Amino acid sequence: MHAAILLSALAGLAAAAPRPQGIQFDVVDSAAIVPEQGPPATAVSEMVSVDPVAAAATVYAAVLANPTDVTPTTSKRSLDERNVDVNAPCAVQPDGYGPKTIPDTVLAFKANTNYSQIALAAATPQGYSLVFSNLDGSCNANTYLGLTTMQSFDTIKCQELCDATDLCAAFNVYMERDPSVNPNDTMGCPNPSSIVNYKCTLWGSGVTAESASNKGQWRTQFQVAIAGSNGMLNPHNLFC
């Protein structure tokens, strides 16, 4: 969706300006496409600032300056202030409110039926439709708008955050196996004990089961994993 807005704005800029010799306008199109994205691994909370016209102007100016540069331009993120420096080696992470799994292994986390029960029992907010439920992946797409870590699997709270966010059309609520401290080989915490976070991500387009492709990642020797992922859509908020 945002890529379409950028392309529209670029088209208007291109029509209003002379076409200098040697500019490859197909480069403008490719540069305006934002790659798939989602929250950073260490993010606790963040909102993305979106200004399509300004972003389009930036891309166009970059191409004018160097017509042969085909490096994609991505949107910048503005992070909320954090209470702790979660990026410091072995820094204690904000404690998760989700139920922990014993034994503390990825296999046990994925097999824990408690997470499935939580996801399947969650309410679908009025005006929204349930697109997918209880998946083992979180959403990853080019219309990412922000992340909030919650104290429960609260789909109503996530819906309220979506309704209060410009361009938000859908949200994803899930449980994530995260490290209790920021893993670091050098400082002696490569594979710490886990915590479980309830996470809510907001999206500017529809979510699908196929877009729930983030199955987790490795942070040093610690394996992040996802469980109980639900995606919900408000069709009235979709923009063409």
N, C-alpha and C positions, 0 to 999 in steps of 0.2 A: 504494500500500500504506500509506504513512505517513498519507495523507489519511483512509483508512478507520479507522486506529487513532485518529486525532484525533477523527473523528466519533463513534466508539464512546465515547471518554472524555468527550466533550462531552455525549453523551446521558445518561450517568450523572450528570454534574454538574447538568444541567438538571432531571433527575427529582428530585434531592435538594434542590434549592433552590426557593423560591417563585418564581412567574413574575410579576415586577413589571409594572405596567400599561405598555403601549406598546412592550415589547421585541419586535423582529422576529426571531424565532428562525431564519428563513431566512437572516438576515445571519450568524448563527453558522456555518451550514453553508458559506456562501460564503467567509467569512473564514478557515476552517480549511483551505481548499484551497491547497496550496503550489504556486506556479507552476513551470514547467519550469526546471531549473537544471543547471549543470555547473561545472567549475573556472573561476575568474577567468582573464583573459588572461595575467596576469603570474605566476600561481601556479606554483611549482616542486614544492611538496609541501603537502598539507593533509589533515586529517581532520575530518569533520563530527560534532559531538556531537548526539545525538538523544535527547530525553526527551519522548515523546509526551504523557504525562499532564501534565507541567509546561507544555508548549506549549498543550495544550487549555485548561488553567486560565487561562493568560495571555490567550488569545483570548476566553474567556467573560467574564473580568473586564473586558476592554476594551469588550465589547459592553454589559455592565451600566453602565459609566461613560458610554457614549455610544451609545445604541441606533441612532442614525441614521448612524453612521460605518461605511461599507461598505468601507473600505480593507483589502485583503488583508493578512494577517499572514504573514510568511515566517520560516523557520527561520534561526538565526544560525550562522555558521561560526566555528570556532576554528582559526586558522592555526598551523601549525608554525613554530617559530623559523627565520628565514632567515639564511644566512651573509652575504648582501649585501642592500642596499636596492634591490631590482630595480625599484621604482617611481620612483626618482630620475631626473630627465631625463638621457638618454644614459648611464645606468648600464650597465656591462657585465653581461650576463646569464650565468648559469652555463652553461658551454660544453656544447653538445649532443654526444652520442656517436654520432649517426646519420651515415650517409654523406651528404656534401654533393653538391649538384647543380651541374654546370657546363654551360652558363652559369647564373648565379644569378638565375633568373627563375621566376615562378610557373608559367608554361606548361611550362618544362623540368622543374620539380619534379613536376608532374602527369603528365608523359610518361615519367618515369624508371622503367624496368621493374625496377630493382634493388629498389625498395620493394615491388613486387608479389611478387617472388621471396621476399623476406624474410617477408612475411605468409603466403604460401601454404605455405611450408616450416615454419612454426611448429607446435610440438606442441600437441595438445589434452590438457590435464591429465586424469588419471584421475578419473572421477566427474562430469566436465563434458561438455557437448555444444557443438559449434561451431554457433552460430546464424547468423553471417554472417562473411564473410572478404573481405579486400582491398577494402574500400569507401573512398570518398574523404570520409567524414564520421565524426566521433566522436559518441558518445552524448550525448543531452540529455534529461533526464527529471526527475521530481519526487522521485526516490529516491536522489539523489546522496549518496555516503558519503565520498568522498575521492579524492585524486590523489597518485600517486608518479611522479617522473621517474626512469627507470632508465638503466642503462649499456648495455643491449642489449634486443632485442625478446624479452623473457623472459616467456613466458606462464606458466611454472611459478612464477616469483617472484610474478607478479601473482595467481596462484591462491592462493599461500600467504598473501598479504596479505588476500585476500578471506576465506579460511578463518579468519583470525585476527581478523576484524572482525565485531562483532555485526550481525546482520540482513543481511549481505552474501549475495546470491544470484547475482550475475553480475559480470563485469568486461569492460572494453573496453581493448584494447591497440592503439596506433596510433603512427604517426610524424607529427610536426608540424613544419612549416616555421615557425620563430620568428626574431625579430630578434636579432642578436648584441649589440645595445645597446638600451635602452628608447627607442623613437622619440620625437623631440620637435622640433617645427618651430622654436621659439624658440632652442634651443641648437645648432641646426645638424645634427641627425641624424635627419631625417624618414624616410629610407628606407635603413637600414643594410644591410650584408651579412647573409646568413641563416645560421642554424645549424639542425640537425635534431635534435629531441628524441624519445626513446622514452618514451611516456607510458602509464600504467596508471590507469584510473579504476574505482572500485568502485560497485556499485549494489545497492539493496535490493529490486529487482524484476527480472523477466526483461528482457533487452535484445532488441531486434528491429532488423531492417534499417531500418525506418521511424524508429526512435528515433535512428539515426545521422544526425541532421539538421544537425549543426554542421559546416558546410563551411569554417569559418575566419571571419576577420573582418579589418577594416582597423584597423591601429594607426598613426595618422597616415597616412603614405604607404606604409607597409609592409603587404603582404598576407600574413596567416597562411593556411596551407593544410594539409590533412590527406591522408595517404596510408596504404595498407596497414592499414586499420582492421579488426580482428577482434573479434567479440563472443562470449563464452562463458558458459554458464549451468550452474549446479548445481541441477537440479530438486528435489533433496532439501532445499535451503535456502530454497525459496519459502515464504512465509508468507501465509496467507489473512486 
